[in-house]
C-alpha cells in the first residue's frame, strides 16, 4: 500500500487491514508503521541528503553551463538549500518569454518539511515556463535573497523591463527591493483581497509597497495579469513531488519540466502560421467582437474611437491607446483593431 501511495493516510491503511485481516490498529501505530515502510522502500531522509553533492555533480555533467548550487549548514553539516536552473530554462526565458516572473513558496509535506521556492514565467503562447526552483529550509527574507541572488547569476540583474508577481510571501518584498531594485513587484489581487482586514481599505491599499492595479503596471511586460495563477498551476503540477525528500523531489521536477519542454517542441512543430495559436485566437476574438465603436480618424496613424461608455485615442505609430491595453499586453486593443480595420486606413 505504502509503495503505491507513499502518503496514504493511516485511516486508509486501517480500513485496508480491516478488510483483509479483520484487524484494527491505533492511529499512531499505523503512522509509525507507514514512516518505517517509507524509509525501507524509499530510503531514509538522512540517506537521501547524502546524495545531494552527487546529484549536483551529475546534473551539471549532463547539463553543462547550468546553474546548480547547494549549501549545507556550517555548524552541524545538515542539508540546507538546493537551487536548480538549467541552461535551457535560462535561455528559454531570456529569448522566448515575457519579462514577468511569478515567485512562490510552497510548503513541503510530511516529515521532510522545508519549502519549495519557484520562479516561473510565461512563453509566447502563454504556457507556464519554469526558470528556477529551489528547496530551502524555511521561507524568510534570507532564503528569498539567496534565491534571487542565484537568479542574478543566470538571468542577470540588468533587464530593462522586469516584473515579479507573487502572493504576500514572507520576506519576499524586501528581498526583491534589495536584489532587483528596478523591478516591478505586483501582488496577486486575489491574495490581497483575502487578506484585507483593514476597515480603512483605501488608505491600506495605497500604503502598500506593491503594485496591484493594472493602471499602475510597468509598460513592456506583455502581460496584464494581476493574479499569481502561474504559481498555482506550477504547484498543482508538481504536487506529487511535495512529499518527497530533496533529492527525489528535485529529480521529479526536473523530469517533469523536461517532458513538458519536449512535448511543447513537438506541438510547436505542427504550427503552420505566423502567429502562435494563443495570439491568433486573441486576434480572431477581438476582430469578430460586436462592440459598436465609432472611429473618427485624425491623421494617418491617429484616431478617436468611441464606444458606448468610453472614448479613447489610438496612435498606431506608437502602438499606443489611452485605454492602456495595447501598451500593457503588447497586442492591439479593441480600439486599435477598430481603427486598423477601417477601409480608409492605408495599412
Ligand atoms: Zn484601446
Boltz pocket constraint, residues with backbone or C-beta under 6 A from the ligand:
constraints:
  - pocket:
      binder: B
      contacts: [[A, 312], [A, 321], [A, 322], [A, 323], [A, 324], [A, 325], [A, 326], [A, 333], [A, 334], [A, 335], [A, 336]]
      max_distance: 6.0
